Amino acid sequence: MLAGFALIGGAFVLFRRGDRKKALLMLVAGLVMFANVAVLVAPTPNDLPPVTESRTNAPLK
């Protein structure tokens, strides 16, 4: 979340300085950061987190 805020804030600073291409790229990167967080906190059908301890230590089949 902090990285997303920093990227979007930096994008506004760069936009005001005139470097619009880098500002747009930073804005997109910040939005991707927020999208990643949204995916991780989204509820699942069983109300379990997307990654649980039992899933991470399960043997490969």
PDB file as gemmi writes it, atoms N, CA and C in Angstrom:
CRYST1    1.000    1.000    1.000  90.00  90.00  90.00 P 1                      
ATOM      1  N   MET A   1       0.828  -1.184   0.000  1.00  0.00           N  
ATOM      2  CA  MET A   1       0.000   0.000   0.000  1.00  0.00           C  
ATOM      3  C   MET A   1       0.875   1.251   0.000  1.00  0.00           C  
ATOM      4  N   LEU A   2       1.915   1.223   0.808  1.00  0.00           N  
ATOM      5  CA  LEU A   2       2.788   2.399   0.864  1.00  0.00           C  
ATOM      6  C   LEU A   2       3.471   2.646  -0.477  1.00  0.00           C  
ATOM      7  N   ALA A   3       3.872   1.574  -1.139  1.00  0.00           N  
ATOM      8  CA  ALA A   3       4.516   1.733  -2.446  1.00  0.00           C  
ATOM      9  C   ALA A   3       3.539   2.320  -3.462  1.00  0.00           C  
ATOM     10  N   GLY A   4       2.294   1.897  -3.398  1.00  0.00           N  
ATOM     11  CA  GLY A   4       1.283   2.448  -4.303  1.00  0.00           C  
ATOM     12  C   GLY A   4       1.082   3.932  -4.078  1.00  0.00           C  
ATOM     13  N   PHE A   5       0.995   4.347  -2.806  1.00  0.00           N  
ATOM     14  CA  PHE A   5       0.852   5.773  -2.501  1.00  0.00           C  
ATOM     15  C   PHE A   5       2.081   6.557  -2.964  1.00  0.00           C  
ATOM     16  N   ALA A   6       3.269   5.993  -2.739  1.00  0.00           N  
ATOM     17  CA  ALA A   6       4.498   6.682  -3.148  1.00  0.00           C  
ATOM     18  C   ALA A   6       4.572   6.819  -4.669  1.00  0.00           C  
ATOM     19  N   LEU A   7       4.198   5.775  -5.388  1.00  0.00           N  
ATOM     20  CA  LEU A   7       4.237   5.834  -6.850  1.00  0.00           C  
ATOM     21  C   LEU A   7       3.234   6.850  -7.402  1.00  0.00           C  
ATOM     22  N   ILE A   8       2.044   6.867  -6.843  1.00  0.00           N  
ATOM     23  CA  ILE A   8       1.044   7.819  -7.335  1.00  0.00           C  
ATOM     24  C   ILE A   8       1.440   9.245  -6.970  1.00  0.00           C  
ATOM     25  N   GLY A   9       1.962   9.440  -5.765  1.00  0.00           N  
ATOM     26  CA  GLY A   9       2.443  10.774  -5.383  1.00  0.00           C  
ATOM     27  C   GLY A   9       3.586  11.237  -6.263  1.00  0.00           C  
ATOM     28  N   GLY A  10       4.522  10.337  -6.545  1.00  0.00           N  
ATOM     29  CA  GLY A  10       5.630  10.674  -7.431  1.00  0.00           C  
ATOM     30  C   GLY A  10       5.173  10.956  -8.847  1.00  0.00           C  
ATOM     31  N   ALA A  11       4.123  10.269  -9.259  1.00  0.00           N  
ATOM     32  CA  ALA A  11       3.579  10.515 -10.600  1.00  0.00           C  
ATOM     33  C   ALA A  11       3.030  11.934 -10.709  1.00  0.00           C  
ATOM     34  N   PHE A  12       2.341  12.401  -9.669  1.00  0.00           N  
ATOM     35  CA  PHE A  12       1.821  13.763  -9.699  1.00  0.00           C  
ATOM     36  C   PHE A  12       2.947  14.792  -9.717  1.00  0.00           C  
ATOM     37  N   VAL A  13       4.018  14.518  -8.971  1.00  0.00           N  
ATOM     38  CA  VAL A  13       5.158  15.440  -8.966  1.00  0.00           C  
ATOM     39  C   VAL A  13       5.792  15.496 -10.350  1.00  0.00           C  
ATOM     40  N   LEU A  14       6.016  14.326 -10.950  1.00  0.00           N  
ATOM     41  CA  LEU A  14       6.617  14.301 -12.287  1.00  0.00           C  
ATOM     42  C   LEU A  14       5.707  14.945 -13.325  1.00  0.00           C  
ATOM     43  N   PHE A  15       4.404  14.749 -13.188  1.00  0.00           N  
ATOM     44  CA  PHE A  15       3.467  15.349 -14.136  1.00  0.00           C  
ATOM     45  C   PHE A  15       3.547  16.877 -14.078  1.00  0.00           C  
ATOM     46  N   ARG A  16       3.645  17.410 -12.881  1.00  0.00           N  
ATOM     47  CA  ARG A  16       3.726  18.869 -12.733  1.00  0.00           C  
ATOM     48  C   ARG A  16       5.049  19.414 -13.253  1.00  0.00           C  
ATOM     49  N   ARG A  17       6.103  18.592 -13.219  1.00  0.00           N  
ATOM     50  CA  ARG A  17       7.406  19.027 -13.746  1.00  0.00           C  
ATOM     51  C   ARG A  17       7.486  18.884 -15.255  1.00  0.00           C  
ATOM     52  N   GLY A  18       6.518  18.208 -15.853  1.00  0.00           N  
ATOM     53  CA  GLY A  18       6.481  18.110 -17.309  1.00  0.00           C  
ATOM     54  C   GLY A  18       6.907  16.773 -17.881  1.00  0.00           C  
ATOM     55  N   ASP A  19       7.331  15.833 -17.043  1.00  0.00           N  
ATOM     56  CA  ASP A  19       7.765  14.523 -17.528  1.00  0.00           C  
ATOM     57  C   ASP A  19       6.560  13.580 -17.537  1.00  0.00           C  
ATOM     58  N   ARG A  20       5.705  13.754 -18.535  1.00  0.00           N  
ATOM     59  CA  ARG A  20       4.412  13.073 -18.560  1.00  0.00           C  
ATOM     60  C   ARG A  20       4.520  11.575 -18.821  1.00  0.00           C  
ATOM     61  N   LYS A  21       5.500  11.152 -19.604  1.00  0.00           N  
ATOM     62  CA  LYS A  21       5.631   9.732 -19.912  1.00  0.00           C  
ATOM     63  C   LYS A  21       5.986   8.939 -18.655  1.00  0.00           C  
ATOM     64  N   LYS A  22       6.974   9.409 -17.903  1.00  0.00           N  
ATOM     65  CA  LYS A  22       7.346   8.728 -16.665  1.00  0.00           C  
ATOM     66  C   LYS A  22       6.224   8.802 -15.635  1.00  0.00           C  
ATOM     67  N   ALA A  23       5.519   9.938 -15.611  1.00  0.00           N  
ATOM     68  CA  ALA A  23       4.408  10.091 -14.676  1.00  0.00           C  
ATOM     69  C   ALA A  23       3.317   9.068 -14.970  1.00  0.00           C  
ATOM     70  N   LEU A  24       3.012   8.865 -16.235  1.00  0.00           N  
ATOM     71  CA  LEU A  24       1.993   7.888 -16.604  1.00  0.00           C  
ATOM     72  C   LEU A  24       2.424   6.473 -16.217  1.00  0.00           C  
ATOM     73  N   LEU A  25       3.682   6.152 -16.445  1.00  0.00           N  
ATOM     74  CA  LEU A  25       4.184   4.825 -16.076  1.00  0.00           C  
ATOM     75  C   LEU A  25       4.136   4.617 -14.566  1.00  0.00           C  
ATOM     76  N   MET A  26       4.488   5.645 -13.803  1.00  0.00           N  
ATOM     77  CA  MET A  26       4.436   5.529 -12.343  1.00  0.00           C  
ATOM     78  C   MET A  26       2.992   5.410 -11.865  1.00  0.00           C  
ATOM     79  N   LEU A  27       2.081   6.112 -12.496  1.00  0.00           N  
ATOM     80  CA  LEU A  27       0.678   6.024 -12.124  1.00  0.00           C  
ATOM     81  C   LEU A  27       0.144   4.619 -12.377  1.00  0.00           C  
ATOM     82  N   VAL A  28       0.484   4.051 -13.517  1.00  0.00           N  
ATOM     83  CA  VAL A  28       0.056   2.681 -13.830  1.00  0.00           C  
ATOM     84  C   VAL A  28       0.660   1.694 -12.833  1.00  0.00           C  
ATOM     85  N   ALA A  29       1.930   1.874 -12.491  1.00  0.00           N  
ATOM     86  CA  ALA A  29       2.573   0.978 -11.520  1.00  0.00           C  
ATOM     87  C   ALA A  29       1.896   1.082 -10.156  1.00  0.00           C  
ATOM     88  N   GLY A  30       1.530   2.284  -9.749  1.00  0.00           N  
ATOM     89  CA  GLY A  30       0.830   2.463  -8.480  1.00  0.00           C  
ATOM     90  C   GLY A  30      -0.533   1.787  -8.490  1.00  0.00           C  
ATOM     91  N   LEU A  31      -1.245   1.896  -9.592  1.00  0.00           N  
ATOM     92  CA  LEU A  31      -2.547   1.236  -9.699  1.00  0.00           C  
ATOM     93  C   LEU A  31      -2.415  -0.282  -9.679  1.00  0.00           C  
ATOM     94  N   VAL A  32      -1.338  -0.789 -10.268  1.00  0.00           N  
ATOM     95  CA  VAL A  32      -1.082  -2.234 -10.224  1.00  0.00           C  
ATOM     96  C   VAL A  32      -0.819  -2.674  -8.790  1.00  0.00           C  
ATOM     97  N   MET A  33      -0.112  -1.859  -8.025  1.00  0.00           N  
ATOM     98  CA  MET A  33       0.132  -2.183  -6.609  1.00  0.00           C  
ATOM     99  C   MET A  33      -1.192  -2.303  -5.854  1.00  0.00           C  
ATOM    100  N   PHE A  34      -2.100  -1.351  -6.073  1.00  0.00           N  
ATOM    101  CA  PHE A  34      -3.388  -1.399  -5.390  1.00  0.00           C  
ATOM    102  C   PHE A  34      -4.219  -2.590  -5.863  1.00  0.00           C  
ATOM    103  N   ALA A  35      -4.121  -2.938  -7.132  1.00  0.00           N  
ATOM    104  CA  ALA A  35      -4.845  -4.099  -7.648  1.00  0.00           C  
ATOM    105  C   ALA A  35      -4.327  -5.384  -7.001  1.00  0.00           C  
ATOM    106  N   ASN A  36      -3.023  -5.478  -6.790  1.00  0.00           N  
ATOM    107  CA  ASN A  36      -2.450  -6.655  -6.124  1.00  0.00           C  
ATOM    108  C   ASN A  36      -2.987  -6.790  -4.711  1.00  0.00           C  
ATOM    109  N   VAL A  37      -3.064  -5.690  -3.992  1.00  0.00           N  
ATOM    110  CA  VAL A  37      -3.603  -5.730  -2.632  1.00  0.00           C  
ATOM    111  C   VAL A  37      -5.071  -6.122  -2.659  1.00  0.00           C  
ATOM    112  N   ALA A  38      -5.821  -5.595  -3.614  1.00  0.00           N  
ATOM    113  CA  ALA A  38      -7.249  -5.918  -3.711  1.00  0.00           C  
ATOM    114  C   ALA A  38      -7.461  -7.405  -3.975  1.00  0.00           C  
ATOM    115  N   VAL A  39      -6.610  -8.002  -4.786  1.00  0.00           N  
ATOM    116  CA  VAL A  39      -6.730  -9.433  -5.072  1.00  0.00           C  
ATOM    117  C   VAL A  39      -6.449 -10.245  -3.807  1.00  0.00           C  
ATOM    118  N   LEU A  40      -5.467  -9.833  -3.031  1.00  0.00           N  
ATOM    119  CA  LEU A  40      -5.118 -10.594  -1.837  1.00  0.00           C  
ATOM    120  C   LEU A  40      -6.142 -10.465  -0.719  1.00  0.00           C  
ATOM    121  N   VAL A  41      -6.843  -9.369  -0.634  1.00  0.00           N  
ATOM    122  CA  VAL A  41      -7.822  -9.211   0.448  1.00  0.00           C  
ATOM    123  C   VAL A  41      -9.242  -9.556   0.015  1.00  0.00           C  
ATOM    124  N   ALA A  42      -9.443  -9.908  -1.230  1.00  0.00           N  
ATOM    125  CA  ALA A  42     -10.774 -10.273  -1.716  1.00  0.00           C  
ATOM    126  C   ALA A  42     -11.223 -11.563  -1.042  1.00  0.00           C  
ATOM    127  N   PRO A  43     -12.485 -11.644  -0.662  1.00  0.00           N  
ATOM    128  CA  PRO A  43     -12.967 -12.868  -0.004  1.00  0.00           C  
ATOM    129  C   PRO A  43     -13.015 -14.038  -0.983  1.00  0.00           C  
ATOM    130  N   THR A  44     -12.791 -15.213  -0.446  1.00  0.00           N  
ATOM    131  CA  THR A  44     -12.858 -16.438  -1.246  1.00  0.00           C  
ATOM    132  C   THR A  44     -14.161 -17.153  -0.908  1.00  0.00           C  
ATOM    133  N   PRO A  45     -14.570 -18.139  -1.704  1.00  0.00           N  
ATOM    134  CA  PRO A  45     -15.842 -18.826  -1.436  1.00  0.00           C  
ATOM    135  C   PRO A  45     -15.927 -19.450  -0.040  1.00  0.00           C  
ATOM    136  N   ASN A  46     -14.815 -19.942   0.490  1.00  0.00           N  
ATOM    137  CA  ASN A  46     -14.831 -20.596   1.801  1.00  0.00           C  
ATOM    138  C   ASN A  46     -14.436 -19.643   2.922  1.00  0.00           C  
ATOM    139  N   ASP A  47     -14.332 -18.366   2.628  1.00  0.00           N  
ATOM    140  CA  ASP A  47     -13.877 -17.356   3.591  1.00  0.00           C  
ATOM    141  C   ASP A  47     -12.488 -17.655   4.143  1.00  0.00           C  
ATOM    142  N   LEU A  48     -11.668 -18.305   3.342  1.00  0.00           N  
ATOM    143  CA  LEU A  48     -10.278 -18.560   3.706  1.00  0.00           C  
ATOM    144  C   LEU A  48      -9.391 -17.597   2.927  1.00  0.00           C  
ATOM    145  N   PRO A  49      -8.239 -17.259   3.474  1.00  0.00           N  
ATOM    146  CA  PRO A  49      -7.321 -16.433   2.690  1.00  0.00           C  
ATOM    147  C   PRO A  49      -6.848 -17.201   1.460  1.00  0.00           C  
ATOM    148  N   PRO A  50      -6.399 -16.499   0.413  1.00  0.00           N  
ATOM    149  CA  PRO A  50      -5.997 -17.192  -0.813  1.00  0.00           C  
ATOM    150  C   PRO A  50      -4.833 -18.151  -0.611  1.00  0.00           C  
ATOM    151  N   VAL A  51      -3.962 -17.870   0.353  1.00  0.00           N  
ATOM    152  CA  VAL A  51      -2.842 -18.760   0.646  1.00  0.00           C  
ATOM    153  C   VAL A  51      -2.921 -19.104   2.123  1.00  0.00           C  
ATOM    154  N   THR A  52      -3.014 -20.387   2.424  1.00  0.00           N  
ATOM    155  CA  THR A  52      -3.052 -20.821   3.815  1.00  0.00           C  
ATOM    156  C   THR A  52      -1.858 -21.695   4.105  1.00  0.00           C  
ATOM    157  N   GLU A  53      -1.620 -21.925   5.373  1.00  0.00           N  
ATOM    158  CA  GLU A  53      -0.482 -22.760   5.779  1.00  0.00           C  
ATOM    159  C   GLU A  53      -0.611 -24.166   5.211  1.00  0.00           C  
ATOM    160  N   SER A  54      -1.811 -24.718   5.189  1.00  0.00           N  
ATOM    161  CA  SER A  54      -1.975 -26.074   4.679  1.00  0.00           C  
ATOM    162  C   SER A  54      -1.690 -26.157   3.190  1.00  0.00           C  
ATOM    163  N   ARG A  55      -1.974 -25.092   2.460  1.00  0.00           N  
ATOM    164  CA  ARG A  55      -1.678 -25.085   1.023  1.00  0.00           C  
ATOM    165  C   ARG A  55      -0.186 -24.960   0.748  1.00  0.00           C  
ATOM    166  N   THR A  56       0.510 -24.168   1.536  1.00  0.00           N  
ATOM    167  CA  THR A  56       1.919 -23.924   1.249  1.00  0.00           C  
ATOM    168  C   THR A  56       2.785 -25.113   1.593  1.00  0.00           C  
ATOM    169  N   ASN A  57       2.375 -25.935   2.567  1.00  0.00           N  
ATOM    170  CA  ASN A  57       3.176 -27.081   2.973  1.00  0.00           C  
ATOM    171  C   ASN A  57       2.656 -28.389   2.419  1.00  0.00           C  
ATOM    172  N   ALA A  58       1.695 -28.338   1.529  1.00  0.00           N  
ATOM    173  CA  ALA A  58       1.133 -29.562   0.959  1.00  0.00           C  
ATOM    174  C   ALA A  58       2.137 -30.185  -0.001  1.00  0.00           C  
ATOM    175  N   PRO A  59       2.254 -31.497   0.028  1.00  0.00           N  
ATOM    176  CA  PRO A  59       3.185 -32.159  -0.905  1.00  0.00           C  
ATOM    177  C   PRO A  59       2.680 -32.037  -2.339  1.00  0.00           C  
ATOM    178  N   LEU A  60       3.609 -32.008  -3.265  1.00  0.00           N  
ATOM    179  CA  LEU A  60       3.254 -31.938  -4.678  1.00  0.00           C  
ATOM    180  C   LEU A  60       2.741 -33.288  -5.138  1.00  0.00           C  
ATOM    181  N   LYS A  61       1.753 -33.261  -6.008  1.00  0.00           N  
ATOM    182  CA  LYS A  61       1.187 -34.525  -6.500  1.00  0.00           C  
ATOM    183  C   LYS A  61       1.764 -34.876  -7.836  1.00  0.00           C  
TER     184      LYS A  61                                                      
END                                                                             
